[in-house]
């Protein structure tokens, strides 16, 4: 069934997505507050705030109460922080929707920020940062953002620096929340098996009386040539984790669909060009993938690989040659159709569950304020031509704009800079 969008008088956006065949229902609350809204001093505060709301509310002041109630409902639940928004969600058997709605609403509306819990949570977040440092596959992605955007919010880590986490004050958390957790920057989504009239009424009575507030805006991202051509981090490891790519369009650009198809052709599955070349032919890597990350005012296209140290030069050569090929040749009809069908299949399989359906529509609304159904997205993907793909490659993948991040036993970036100057780059 088609989603229904309601805008309350105070600006809160409500998205109702009925899925009558589902045995579950999901509540998702999204707010325009992420690392791109932060200043240098408080980088990491969005993520810190996300953690702290679980530590107690006015109604549930004791640590563990929220988790205990959700566990007793048999619910799945979590929260997340990204560059442009933060989310809080829970999913449970559809008959338990009133309880999970009340719980997730309480998290958003009434956190108490107990000073003792703030001090304890600093240690938790620092250990989370340490965990990411010990996960080079993930860490390489964060370093790639820094390589592209440098010292601006789009290039900062979402979790922030440890020094920031140690010094952010309770007052700063409260002021940040007041500046960003306002009705006009909030989306409430209910998806799955539920009564739409009940959900609309419950949301209106719970959120409708919130004061309007004024939303603090995020600074514009400066996009151009990458801030750093190669950002290399030394780590004793059994393989090199490498991300190689370039700035791309925004989420509003029509080129997003050709870029998605291009990523699928290059590294979107086990039959993609680079998977076959790097893993099957060269035996140089286990994971090989290409992807597109698009935001309100920036985006990027990149290939990620975990490769044998000794085979990094040949792996980079394969990636760059494929980049050049994408801008030089038209994708064949059979390969183009396969890539589009693979994308569309993944799209529909991805929205089978109520939580993924909530994320699909909520993620669109929080950034674009516009909803497209899976069918509409599929139609746009099917309309992509081979020339569209080549044009997107030529626009995005240019030699001067290429950048990389790498984690492995390297003391200098010089070898990577040399490889980035290969003549096969467009």
N, C-alpha and C positions, 0 to 999 in steps of 0.2 A: 504494500500500500504506500501511497505517496506520503511524504512527511508533511506535517502541518507546522507552520511558523507563526508564532504569536509574539508581538512586542508589547510588553507591559508599559504603562504610562510613565514609569521611571526609567525606561530604556532597556530593561532586562529582556534578552531575547530567549524565547522558549521554542525548542524544536521537539516535536512529538513524532515518533517514528513507529507506528504500529506494525507488529510482526505476529499476527494471531496464531500462527502455527508453532511459535516458540514456546518452550516450557519455562523460559526465564524472562526476566526483565532487568534492565540496566538503568541506573541513574548516573549521569556524568555532568559535572559542573566544570566549566572552563572559564578562565579569566585571563585577560590580556596583561600578563605579568610574567616576564621571563628575563633571561640574561641580557637581552638587547635593550631592556628598559633601565638598566642599572648604571650607576656611575662607577668609576674605577675603584673608589674607596670601598664601596659595598658590593662589588662583584661577588656573586654567590648568594646574595640575600634572598632572591626569589626561591631558590632551592632550599635554603635554610628555613624560610617561612613555611614552605610546603611540609617539611618535617615537623615543625613546631605545632601546627594545628592538630596533629594526632596526639599531642601530649596532654591535652585536656581542654574541655569547653566549660562554659558556665554550668551547663546541665550535667556534664560528666567530667568533673574536675580531677579525677584520679588517673594516673598513668595506667594504661592497659584497659580501661573501661570500654573505650571505643572498639578496640580489637576484640575484646571478649564478647561484646554484643554482636558484632558482625560474624565472628566465628560461630556463635551459637545459632545464627541464622543459616549456617552453611553457605555463607556468601563468599564470593571472590571479590577482592577489593584492593585498591592501591591508589597511589598518586604519582604524578610525574611533573617534571619541569623541563621545558624546552627553551629555545631561544626567544620565542614570541608568545608563548602562553604556558599556563600551569593548569593541570587537571586533577580532579578528585572523582573517583568512581567506585561503584559497587554493583555487583550482579548477583542475583539470587533467584530462587524459584519464584515464579511470577506472583504467587499469592502473598509473598513477603515484601512486595514492592513498597507498601506504606512504611514499613520499618526501615528499609535501607534508604528510602527517600528522606525520612526524618533524620537519620544518622549522618548522611552526607551533607544535608543542608546545615546541620548543627556544626559540622567541621568548618564550613565556609563562613557561617554567620557569627559564631560565638566563641572563638578561641580565646584562651585566657593568658597564654604566654607566661607561665609560671617561671620566675627567675631561676629557681633551682634546676628546672628541667632544661632551660636554655643552656645552662652551663654544662649539663651532662650531654646534651645533644651536640655540642661542639665536637666532643670526642668522637661521636658516632659519625659525623660528617667527615671529619679528618680521616677516619678509617675507610670511609667510602672513597675518598680521594686516593688513598693509598691502594685500595683495591683496583681502581682504574689504572693507576700507574703500573700495577702488576698484570694488567690485561692489555698487552701492546696492540692487539687487533683493534680494540676500541680506542686506545690512546692515540694511535696513528690518525684516526678520524678527527679527533680534537685538534691535533697539531696541524692537520691540513687546513682547518678553518683559520688557524692562526697564521699559517703561511699565506693564505689568500687575502685576509683582511687586516692583518697586523694588529696594532694596538688601538682597537675600537671595539665596541660591544660585540659585533658579529664575530670577532676573532678571539674573544675571551672564553674561557671554560665556563660551562654552566654551573658547575659546583663551586667555582671560585678558587682563589688561592688560600692556602692554609692560614696565612697571616690574617687575611680578611675574616675568616671564620672565627679566629681567636679573638678578634677585637670588635666585631659587630655588636652593637648594644641592643637591648630590649627596646629602647625608645626608637632606634633606627628601624627596627622591624615593624613597630607599630606605625611609624610615619610612612614607611614604604607601603604597608598594607592599605592605609588610608588613601594614599595617592593612586593606587591601582585597583584595589578590590572595590570597584564602584559598579552600580547597576549597568551603566552604558557599556562597560567592558566585560560583561558577564553573560555567558550562555548556559542555560540549563537544558539538558537533553534527557528525554526518557525514551527508551527503545525496547522493543520486545512485545510480550503479551500483556497488555494493560488496557484499562478503560480510559480513553482519551479525555472524556469529560471530567472524570475524577482527577486525572493528572493535571489538567489545565487549572482546575479550581484549587487544587492543593498548592501548586506553584504560585498562583496568584495570591493566595492568603499568606503563604510563607515569605514570599519575596516582594510582594507588591508595595509594602509600606516603606521599603528602604528609601532613604533620601537619595536624591539624584547624584550628587557629588560631581566633581570635575576631574576628568582623567588626565594624568600626566602622560605626555606623549614621549615616544622613544626617539632618539636622535636618528637622523637619516644615515644609512650605511654608505660609506664612500666606496665606490666600486670602480676598478680600472685594472691596470696591470697588477699582478699579485704583489703583496708587500714583500714577500720572500720567495725567490725562485726555488730554493730547496731548504727545508727545515729538517735537520737530522738530530736525533736524540740517541746518545750512547746507551746501550743496554746489552748485557751478556744474554744472548738468546740463541735458540737453535734455528731460527729462521728470521729473515728480514720482513718486517711488516711495512708495506709500501702503499701509499695513496698518491695517484697521479691524475691530475685533471686541470680544470680551468673554470673561471667564472661563467655563469650562464644567465638565463633570463629570470624574471620574477614569476611568481605564481599567477600573475594576471596576464602574462604574455601568451598569445596563441601558439608560440613556438614550444610551449611546454610539452605538447603532445608529440610532435616530431622528435623532441629530445628524449622522451620516454621510450619511443620506439627505437631510437638510435642506441640508447643504453641497453635495451633488450637484445638488439642485434649483436652488439659488441660483447656484452657480458651478462646477459639476463637469464641464463640457464645452462644446463649441462650440454646443450647442443650449440651454445653461442660460440662466436668466433674465437674469443680469447680463452674460453674454457677449453675448447678443443686444442688450441695451439699450445697454451702454457701448461695445462695439466696433462692432457692426453698425449700430445706429441713430444713435448719437452720433459715431461715428468718433473717439473720444477716447482710445483705448488700444489697445495691441497685446496685452498679456497681461492677463487677468482670471481670477481663480480664487478659489474658496472652499475651505477645508479645516478639519480638526479635528486638533489635536495633544493627545493624552491621555497622562498619566503616572500614577504610583502614587498621588499625593496632590493632583494639580491637572490642569488642562487648559484649552484655549481653542478658541474658534471664531472664524475670521477670514476676511476677504476681502482679497486682495492685488491691487493694480492699478499699472501703470505708465502714467501719464496725461499728456496735454498740460497744461502749467502753467495755461493760461487756462481749462481745462475742469474743474479740480479741484472747484470748487463744484458743478457739475452732476453730476459723477461721485459725489461724496459724497452728494448728494441722492438719486441713484438707488439707492445702496447702502442708505441709511437707510430709504428708502421700501420697499425689498424686505424689509428686516429687519422693518419694521412689518407688512407684508403677511403675512409668514410666521407671525406671532403672531396675526393677525386672521382669516385665511382658511384653510380646508382646501385642501390641494393636491388638484387634480383627479385622478381615477382614472388617466387616461392618462399624465399627467405623473409621477405617483407610480410607476407601473409602469416607465416609461422610466428614471427615476432609479435604481430598484432594479436593473434589468437592466444598466444602465451600471456600477454598483458591482460587481455580481457578475461581469460579464464581465471587468472589470479585475482582480478578485481572481484568477480562474482563469488569465488570461493571465500574471499576475505571478508565478505559481509554476511556470511551465513549466520553468525551468532549475534546476539543482541548487543554485546559490548563492542564488537567491531562495527556494527551498524551505527551505534551511537558515536563512535570515534570518526567514522566516515563523514557523517553529516555535521557533527560538532566541529571537527577540524576545518571544514570548509567555511562554516559560519563565522567562527571566531576570527579568521583572517580576512576572508573575501566578502563576508556578509551576503553571500549568494549560495544557493543550493543547487547542485546538479545531481541527478539520480545516477546510479550505476549504468543504467541504460543510456543516459545522455553522454556520460563519459565514454562508454563503449562506442557510441556513434562517432564521437570526435576522434577516437583512436582509429576506427575503421576508415575515416576520411583521409588519414595521412597518406601522402604519396611518397614515392621514392625520391622525387625532387625536393619535397619538404624536408626529408631526412638529410639529404646532402646539403641543403641550404642551412639547416640548423648546425650541422657539423662545421661548415665553413665559418659561420658566425661565432661559434663558441670555441672551437678548438684551433687556436692560432698559436704559433710558436712563442711569440712574445708574452702570451697570457698563460702559458703552461706553468704549473707549479707542482711540487711534490712534498710529501712528508715521509720520513722513514725512521723506523726504530730498529736498531740492531747494533752490532759491535763496530761502530764507526766513530772515529774521532774528528772527522772532517767531512764537509759536504762536497768537496772538490770532485770526487768521482761522479757524483750525481749531476752536478752542473755540467760536466763534460758530456754525459749521456743525454742530457736535455737539449743539447745543441745538434743532435743528429739531423742530417739533411732531410730525413723523411717527415719531419714535422711540417705541418702546413704553414 
